[in-house]
Amino acid sequence: MKRLLAALLLLAPVLVQAQDVAEPQDYRMDSYRGPVPESLAGATVVDDDAAYALWKTGAVAFIDVLPRAPKPENLPEGTIWREKKRLSIPDAVWLPNVGYGAIADSTHAYFRENLIATTDDDTDHPVLFFCLAGCWMSWNAAKRALEYGYTRVFWYPDGSDGWDFANYPLEEIEPAE
């Protein structure tokens, strides 16, 4: 019961605003948490069980795009800064900050270099993008991968929240260099 209550509280912003969301023509540029569309042209949208089945094959690259909070500037001397731990889908590659609507050239390069490394430079290699439930970051990243020429793109809108709720395993991961 506690797990169900925790999941409902976590998804409350998404559930309260549940509505049909039209797929935009371009990237989502703000308000990244909220209802997401049911589709992404050119990609295959998967639910928890389908994502798990793809993960079990070991043939799909799972890409976590949860943003990483920057270290605050001007911390008082002696302040200890601890990065927030990321519990994610096992063996996922964490590429933080690539899901914003507008990204810097250096972030494009980081995203492309890591996709190339993860897929052995094979744009037909299947890739699955996720973040948290009701997060546009994964939608934007999947759309961007399609524009980079990737042909087998999966989008998992429930992300690590849905994965955890389905009782699938999680592990702590670190951002890719």
C-alpha positions in Angstrom: 0.0 0.0 0.0 2.8 2.4 0.9 4.4 1.7 -2.5 1.2 2.5 -4.3 0.7 5.7 -2.4 4.3 6.7 -3.1 3.9 6.1 -6.8 0.6 8.1 -6.9 2.3 11.0 -5.2 5.2 10.8 -7.6 2.9 10.8 -10.6 0.4 13.3 -9.2 1.6 16.2 -11.4 1.1 14.0 -14.4 -2.2 12.4 -13.3 -3.8 15.7 -12.3 -3.1 17.3 -15.6 -3.9 14.1 -17.7 -5.2 15.2 -21.0 -4.6 14.5 -24.7 -1.3 16.2 -25.6 -0.7 16.8 -29.3 2.7 15.8 -30.6 4.5 19.0 -31.3 6.4 19.6 -34.5 9.5 20.8 -32.7 11.2 20.3 -29.4 9.6 21.0 -26.0 11.4 24.1 -24.8 10.2 24.5 -21.2 8.0 23.0 -18.6 9.7 19.6 -19.0 7.6 17.8 -16.4 4.0 17.2 -17.2 1.7 15.3 -19.6 3.5 14.0 -22.7 2.1 12.9 -26.0 1.3 9.3 -26.7 3.5 9.3 -29.8 6.7 10.4 -31.4 6.8 10.3 -35.2 9.5 7.8 -36.3 9.9 6.2 -32.9 8.2 3.2 -31.2 6.6 4.1 -27.9 6.9 1.3 -25.3 5.3 0.6 -21.9 6.9 -0.9 -18.8 6.6 -4.5 -20.0 7.8 -3.8 -23.5 10.8 -1.9 -22.1 11.6 -4.7 -19.8 11.4 -7.3 -22.7 13.7 -5.1 -24.8 16.1 -4.8 -21.8 16.1 -8.5 -21.3 17.4 -9.1 -24.9 20.6 -7.2 -24.1 20.4 -5.9 -27.7 19.0 -2.5 -27.1 21.0 0.5 -25.8 19.1 2.1 -22.9 19.9 5.9 -22.7 18.9 7.7 -19.5 18.6 11.5 -20.2 17.7 12.7 -16.7 19.3 16.2 -16.3 22.1 16.6 -13.7 21.9 19.4 -11.2 24.9 21.7 -11.5 27.0 22.4 -8.4 25.9 25.7 -7.1 28.3 28.5 -7.6 29.7 30.5 -4.7 29.2 27.8 -2.1 30.7 28.9 1.2 34.2 27.6 1.9 34.1 24.2 3.5 30.6 23.3 2.2 30.4 19.7 1.2 28.7 19.2 -2.2 27.2 15.8 -2.8 25.9 14.8 -6.2 22.4 13.3 -6.1 22.6 9.6 -6.8 20.8 8.3 -9.9 19.0 5.0 -9.6 18.3 3.9 -13.1 17.8 0.9 -15.3 20.8 -1.5 -15.1 23.4 -1.0 -17.8 21.8 2.2 -19.0 24.1 4.9 -20.3 23.4 8.2 -18.5 23.7 11.2 -20.8 22.5 14.1 -18.7 21.2 17.4 -20.2 20.8 16.1 -23.7 17.0 16.3 -23.5 16.6 20.0 -23.3 14.8 21.7 -26.2 17.8 23.8 -27.1 21.3 22.5 -26.4 24.7 23.9 -27.0 27.0 22.6 -29.7 29.2 21.0 -27.0 26.1 19.1 -25.8 25.2 18.0 -29.3 28.8 16.7 -29.7 28.6 14.9 -26.3 25.3 13.3 -27.3 26.5 12.2 -30.7 29.9 10.9 -29.5 28.2 8.8 -26.8 25.5 7.5 -29.2 28.3 6.5 -31.6 30.2 4.7 -28.8 27.1 3.0 -27.4 25.9 1.8 -30.8 29.3 1.0 -32.3 28.6 3.8 -34.9 25.6 1.9 -36.2 22.5 4.1 -36.7 20.4 0.9 -37.1 21.3 -0.2 -33.6 18.1 0.0 -31.4 18.2 2.7 -28.8 15.7 3.4 -26.1 15.4 6.8 -24.4 13.9 7.4 -21.0 14.0 9.8 -18.0 11.2 10.0 -15.4 7.4 9.6 -15.9 5.9 12.6 -17.5 9.2 14.1 -18.6 9.7 15.7 -22.0 13.5 15.3 -21.8 13.3 11.7 -23.1 10.9 12.7 -25.9 13.3 15.5 -27.0 16.3 13.2 -26.9 14.6 10.5 -28.9 13.4 13.1 -31.4 17.0 14.4 -31.6 18.4 10.9 -32.2 15.9 10.4 -35.1 17.3 13.7 -36.6 20.8 12.3 -36.1 19.8 9.4 -38.4 19.0 6.7 -35.9 16.4 4.4 -37.4 15.4 2.1 -34.5 14.4 4.5 -31.8 12.2 3.6 -28.8 10.7 6.0 -26.4 9.8 4.9 -22.9 7.6 7.7 -21.4 7.2 6.1 -17.9 11.0 6.0 -17.5 12.7 4.9 -14.4 9.5 5.7 -12.3 7.4 3.2 -14.3 10.3 0.7 -14.2 10.6 0.9 -10.4 6.8 0.8 -10.0 6.8 -2.5 -12.0 9.3 -3.8 -9.6 12.1 -4.2 -12.2 15.7 -3.8 -11.0 17.4 -0.5 -10.5 21.1 0.3 -10.0 23.1 3.4 -9.3 24.7 4.8 -12.4 27.2 7.6 -13.2 27.0 10.1 -16.1 29.0 9.1 -19.2 32.1 11.1 -19.8 
